[in-house]
Protein backbone atom coordinates (compact mmCIF):
# COMPACT_ATOMS: atom_id res chain seq x y z
CA UNK A 1 0.00 0.00 0.00
CA UNK A 2 2.82 2.39 0.89
CA UNK A 3 4.57 1.70 -2.44
CA UNK A 4 1.35 2.38 -4.32
CA UNK A 5 0.95 5.71 -2.51
CA UNK A 6 4.55 6.71 -3.29
CA UNK A 7 4.05 5.79 -6.95
CA UNK A 8 0.91 7.94 -7.05
CA UNK A 9 2.75 10.91 -5.48
CA UNK A 10 5.64 10.53 -7.95
CA UNK A 11 3.24 10.45 -10.91
CA UNK A 12 1.38 13.48 -9.62
CA UNK A 13 4.62 15.43 -9.18
CA UNK A 14 5.85 14.66 -12.70
CA UNK A 15 2.55 15.54 -14.37
CA UNK A 16 2.61 18.98 -12.76
CA UNK A 17 6.00 19.58 -14.37
CA UNK A 18 4.39 19.19 -17.79
CA UNK A 19 1.72 21.83 -17.20
CA UNK A 20 3.59 24.21 -19.50
CA UNK A 21 6.29 23.85 -22.14
CA UNK A 22 8.38 26.98 -21.60
CA UNK A 23 8.59 30.34 -19.84
CA UNK A 24 9.27 33.73 -21.40
CA UNK A 25 9.36 36.70 -19.04
CA UNK A 26 6.54 36.51 -16.50
CA UNK A 27 4.40 34.18 -18.64
CA UNK A 28 4.35 30.41 -19.12
CA UNK A 29 3.29 28.87 -22.43
CA UNK A 30 1.90 25.58 -23.67
CA UNK A 31 2.60 24.65 -27.29
CA UNK A 32 -0.72 24.01 -29.03
CA UNK A 33 0.71 23.35 -32.50
CA UNK A 34 4.22 22.08 -33.06
CA UNK A 35 3.91 22.26 -36.85
CA UNK A 36 3.28 25.28 -39.03
CA UNK A 37 1.50 27.45 -38.19
CA UNK A 38 3.14 27.22 -34.77
CA UNK A 39 0.88 28.33 -31.90
CA UNK A 40 0.96 28.59 -28.11
CA UNK A 41 -1.41 29.35 -25.28
CA UNK A 42 -0.63 31.44 -22.20
CA UNK A 43 -0.91 28.88 -19.40
CA UNK A 44 0.21 30.72 -16.30
CA UNK A 45 1.73 33.94 -15.00
CA UNK A 46 3.97 34.84 -12.10
CA UNK A 47 1.61 35.46 -9.18
CA UNK A 48 3.26 38.79 -8.32
CA UNK A 49 2.78 40.28 -11.82
CA UNK A 50 1.38 43.85 -11.77
CA UNK A 51 0.85 44.37 -15.51
CA UNK A 52 1.15 42.21 -18.56
CA UNK A 53 1.56 42.85 -22.24
CA UNK A 54 0.83 39.53 -23.88
CA UNK A 55 2.99 39.35 -27.02
CA UNK A 56 1.62 38.47 -30.45
CA UNK A 57 4.51 36.05 -30.92
CA UNK A 58 7.06 34.36 -28.71
CA UNK A 59 10.23 32.51 -29.76
CA UNK A 60 11.40 29.29 -28.14
CA UNK A 61 14.20 26.99 -29.35
CA UNK A 62 14.47 28.96 -32.58
CA UNK A 63 10.76 28.63 -33.45
CA UNK A 64 8.43 31.64 -33.43
CA UNK A 65 4.97 30.83 -32.14
CA UNK A 66 1.79 32.89 -32.48
CA UNK A 67 0.05 33.42 -29.13
CA UNK A 68 -3.57 32.47 -29.88
CA UNK A 69 -5.27 31.90 -26.53
CA UNK A 70 -5.25 32.66 -22.83
CA UNK A 71 -5.65 29.33 -21.10
CA UNK A 72 -7.90 28.28 -18.25
CA UNK A 73 -6.72 29.83 -14.96
CA UNK A 74 -3.77 31.59 -16.68
CA UNK A 75 -3.86 34.74 -14.52
CA UNK A 76 -6.04 33.35 -11.72
CA UNK A 77 -5.27 34.85 -8.30
CA UNK A 78 -2.88 37.46 -9.72
CA UNK A 79 -4.23 39.92 -7.18
CA UNK A 80 -1.63 42.62 -8.00
CA UNK A 81 -2.44 42.62 -11.73
CA UNK A 82 -3.78 46.08 -12.63
CA UNK A 83 -3.71 45.96 -16.42
CA UNK A 84 -3.26 43.54 -19.27
CA UNK A 85 -2.85 44.17 -22.99
CA UNK A 86 -4.29 41.43 -25.19
CA UNK A 87 -2.95 41.25 -28.76
CA UNK A 88 -5.03 40.75 -31.91
CA UNK A 89 -3.76 37.18 -32.19
CA UNK A 90 -5.79 35.96 -29.20
CA UNK A 91 -8.99 34.12 -30.18
CA UNK A 92 -10.00 32.48 -26.90
CA UNK A 93 -10.00 33.64 -23.28
CA UNK A 94 -10.30 30.47 -21.22
CA UNK A 95 -12.37 29.63 -18.17
CA UNK A 96 -11.31 31.42 -14.99
CA UNK A 97 -8.49 33.09 -16.94
CA UNK A 98 -8.59 36.21 -14.74
CA UNK A 99 -10.59 34.93 -11.73
CA UNK A 100 -9.85 36.87 -8.54
CA UNK A 101 -7.65 39.48 -10.22
CA UNK A 102 -8.97 41.94 -7.67
CA UNK A 103 -6.76 44.87 -8.80
CA UNK A 104 -7.61 44.63 -12.50
CA UNK A 105 -9.43 47.88 -13.39
CA UNK A 106 -10.02 47.80 -17.14
CA UNK A 107 -9.51 45.58 -20.13
CA UNK A 108 -10.00 45.87 -23.86
CA UNK A 109 -10.74 42.67 -25.69
CA UNK A 110 -9.48 42.75 -29.30
CA UNK A 111 -11.62 41.98 -32.36
CA UNK A 112 -9.85 38.64 -32.79
CA UNK A 113 -11.50 37.12 -29.67
CA UNK A 114 -14.50 34.91 -30.39
CA UNK A 115 -14.96 33.16 -27.04
CA UNK A 116 -14.81 34.13 -23.36
CA UNK A 117 -14.93 31.17 -21.00
CA UNK A 118 -16.91 30.49 -17.83
CA UNK A 119 -15.87 32.70 -14.89
CA UNK A 120 -13.19 34.37 -17.06
CA UNK A 121 -13.35 37.62 -15.05
CA UNK A 122 -15.11 36.20 -11.99
CA UNK A 123 -14.58 38.24 -8.81
CA UNK A 124 -12.58 41.01 -10.49
CA UNK A 125 -13.86 43.52 -7.93
CA UNK A 126 -12.04 46.57 -9.36
CA UNK A 127 -13.02 45.97 -12.98
CA UNK A 128 -14.94 49.10 -13.97
CA UNK A 129 -14.42 49.14 -17.73
CA UNK A 130 -14.45 46.40 -20.32
CA UNK A 131 -14.84 46.59 -24.07
CA UNK A 132 -16.30 43.53 -25.77
CA UNK A 133 -16.18 43.53 -29.59
CA UNK A 134 -18.86 42.12 -31.90
CA UNK A 135 -16.50 39.26 -32.78
CA UNK A 136 -17.28 37.59 -29.43
CA UNK A 137 -19.94 34.98 -30.15
CA UNK A 138 -19.73 33.05 -26.89
CA UNK A 139 -19.58 34.27 -23.29
CA UNK A 140 -19.53 31.59 -20.61
CA UNK A 141 -21.51 31.37 -17.40
CA UNK A 142 -20.61 33.87 -14.68
CA UNK A 143 -17.92 35.39 -16.94
CA UNK A 144 -18.23 38.78 -15.23
CA UNK A 145 -19.84 37.78 -11.93
CA UNK A 146 -18.71 39.73 -8.89
Kinemage of the C-alpha trace (Angstrom):
@kinemage 1
@onewidth
@group {chain A} dominant
@subgroup {mainchain}
@vectorlist {calphas} color= white
{ca unk a 1} P 0.000 0.000 0.000
{ca unk a 2} L 2.822 2.391 0.887
{ca unk a 3} L 4.567 1.695 -2.445
{ca unk a 4} L 1.349 2.381 -4.323
{ca unk a 5} L 0.950 5.708 -2.511
{ca unk a 6} L 4.554 6.708 -3.291
{ca unk a 7} L 4.052 5.787 -6.947
{ca unk a 8} L 0.914 7.945 -7.053
{ca unk a 9} L 2.753 10.914 -5.480
{ca unk a 10} L 5.635 10.531 -7.951
{ca unk a 11} L 3.244 10.447 -10.915
{ca unk a 12} L 1.381 13.478 -9.622
{ca unk a 13} L 4.620 15.432 -9.185
{ca unk a 14} L 5.846 14.662 -12.698
{ca unk a 15} L 2.550 15.538 -14.371
{ca unk a 16} L 2.610 18.977 -12.762
{ca unk a 17} L 6.000 19.576 -14.374
{ca unk a 18} L 4.389 19.191 -17.786
{ca unk a 19} L 1.717 21.834 -17.197
{ca unk a 20} L 3.590 24.210 -19.503
{ca unk a 21} L 6.291 23.847 -22.144
{ca unk a 22} L 8.375 26.984 -21.598
{ca unk a 23} L 8.593 30.340 -19.844
{ca unk a 24} L 9.270 33.728 -21.402
{ca unk a 25} L 9.362 36.696 -19.043
{ca unk a 26} L 6.540 36.514 -16.500
{ca unk a 27} L 4.402 34.183 -18.644
{ca unk a 28} L 4.353 30.414 -19.119
{ca unk a 29} L 3.292 28.874 -22.428
{ca unk a 30} L 1.899 25.576 -23.669
{ca unk a 31} L 2.603 24.650 -27.290
{ca unk a 32} L -0.721 24.011 -29.032
{ca unk a 33} L 0.707 23.351 -32.505
{ca unk a 34} L 4.225 22.076 -33.058
{ca unk a 35} L 3.915 22.256 -36.845
{ca unk a 36} L 3.279 25.281 -39.025
{ca unk a 37} L 1.498 27.453 -38.193
{ca unk a 38} L 3.139 27.224 -34.771
{ca unk a 39} L 0.878 28.333 -31.902
{ca unk a 40} L 0.961 28.591 -28.112
{ca unk a 41} L -1.415 29.354 -25.276
{ca unk a 42} L -0.634 31.444 -22.203
{ca unk a 43} L -0.906 28.877 -19.404
{ca unk a 44} L 0.212 30.725 -16.296
{ca unk a 45} L 1.732 33.941 -14.999
{ca unk a 46} L 3.970 34.842 -12.096
{ca unk a 47} L 1.607 35.456 -9.176
{ca unk a 48} L 3.257 38.793 -8.324
{ca unk a 49} L 2.775 40.277 -11.816
{ca unk a 50} L 1.376 43.846 -11.765
{ca unk a 51} L 0.851 44.373 -15.505
{ca unk a 52} L 1.149 42.208 -18.562
{ca unk a 53} L 1.560 42.851 -22.240
{ca unk a 54} L 0.826 39.531 -23.880
{ca unk a 55} L 2.988 39.353 -27.016
{ca unk a 56} L 1.618 38.472 -30.449
{ca unk a 57} L 4.506 36.047 -30.915
{ca unk a 58} L 7.062 34.355 -28.708
{ca unk a 59} L 10.226 32.514 -29.763
{ca unk a 60} L 11.399 29.285 -28.137
{ca unk a 61} L 14.197 26.993 -29.345
{ca unk a 62} L 14.467 28.961 -32.585
{ca unk a 63} L 10.764 28.631 -33.451
{ca unk a 64} L 8.434 31.637 -33.431
{ca unk a 65} L 4.966 30.826 -32.136
{ca unk a 66} L 1.790 32.885 -32.482
{ca unk a 67} L 0.053 33.416 -29.127
{ca unk a 68} L -3.565 32.471 -29.880
{ca unk a 69} L -5.271 31.901 -26.529
{ca unk a 70} L -5.251 32.657 -22.831
{ca unk a 71} L -5.651 29.325 -21.097
{ca unk a 72} L -7.902 28.281 -18.250
{ca unk a 73} L -6.718 29.830 -14.957
{ca unk a 74} L -3.765 31.588 -16.679
{ca unk a 75} L -3.863 34.739 -14.518
{ca unk a 76} L -6.037 33.347 -11.722
{ca unk a 77} L -5.273 34.849 -8.302
{ca unk a 78} L -2.876 37.461 -9.718
{ca unk a 79} L -4.229 39.923 -7.182
{ca unk a 80} L -1.631 42.616 -8.000
{ca unk a 81} L -2.435 42.617 -11.726
{ca unk a 82} L -3.777 46.080 -12.626
{ca unk a 83} L -3.705 45.955 -16.424
{ca unk a 84} L -3.256 43.545 -19.275
{ca unk a 85} L -2.847 44.166 -22.994
{ca unk a 86} L -4.288 41.431 -25.185
{ca unk a 87} L -2.950 41.248 -28.757
{ca unk a 88} L -5.027 40.755 -31.910
{ca unk a 89} L -3.757 37.180 -32.193
{ca unk a 90} L -5.795 35.963 -29.200
{ca unk a 91} L -8.991 34.122 -30.179
{ca unk a 92} L -10.000 32.478 -26.896
{ca unk a 93} L -9.997 33.635 -23.283
{ca unk a 94} L -10.305 30.473 -21.223
{ca unk a 95} L -12.374 29.631 -18.173
{ca unk a 96} L -11.314 31.422 -14.989
{ca unk a 97} L -8.485 33.088 -16.938
{ca unk a 98} L -8.592 36.205 -14.736
{ca unk a 99} L -10.589 34.930 -11.734
{ca unk a 100} L -9.848 36.875 -8.541
{ca unk a 101} L -7.653 39.481 -10.225
{ca unk a 102} L -8.970 41.938 -7.666
{ca unk a 103} L -6.760 44.868 -8.797
{ca unk a 104} L -7.614 44.632 -12.503
{ca unk a 105} L -9.428 47.883 -13.385
{ca unk a 106} L -10.024 47.797 -17.139
{ca unk a 107} L -9.506 45.579 -20.127
{ca unk a 108} L -9.998 45.867 -23.863
{ca unk a 109} L -10.738 42.667 -25.688
{ca unk a 110} L -9.481 42.748 -29.297
{ca unk a 111} L -11.618 41.979 -32.359
{ca unk a 112} L -9.851 38.638 -32.786
{ca unk a 113} L -11.502 37.124 -29.672
{ca unk a 114} L -14.501 34.913 -30.385
{ca unk a 115} L -14.964 33.160 -27.042
{ca unk a 116} L -14.807 34.131 -23.356
{ca unk a 117} L -14.929 31.170 -20.995
{ca unk a 118} L -16.909 30.490 -17.825
{ca unk a 119} L -15.867 32.701 -14.891
{ca unk a 120} L -13.185 34.369 -17.063
{ca unk a 121} L -13.353 37.618 -15.048
{ca unk a 122} L -15.112 36.204 -11.992
{ca unk a 123} L -14.583 38.240 -8.813
{ca unk a 124} L -12.581 41.009 -10.490
{ca unk a 125} L -13.865 43.521 -7.925
{ca unk a 126} L -12.045 46.565 -9.358
{ca unk a 127} L -13.015 45.974 -12.982
{ca unk a 128} L -14.940 49.096 -13.971
{ca unk a 129} L -14.418 49.143 -17.725
{ca unk a 130} L -14.452 46.397 -20.316
{ca unk a 131} L -14.845 46.594 -24.075
{ca unk a 132} L -16.301 43.531 -25.774
{ca unk a 133} L -16.184 43.526 -29.588
{ca unk a 134} L -18.860 42.122 -31.897
{ca unk a 135} L -16.501 39.258 -32.779
{ca unk a 136} L -17.285 37.590 -29.425
{ca unk a 137} L -19.937 34.978 -30.153
{ca unk a 138} L -19.734 33.046 -26.893
{ca unk a 139} L -19.585 34.271 -23.290
{ca unk a 140} L -19.530 31.587 -20.608
{ca unk a 141} L -21.510 31.367 -17.395
{ca unk a 142} L -20.607 33.869 -14.676
{ca unk a 143} L -17.922 35.386 -16.939
{ca unk a 144} L -18.226 38.777 -15.226
{ca unk a 145} L -19.836 37.775 -11.927
{ca unk a 146} L -18.713 39.728 -8.889
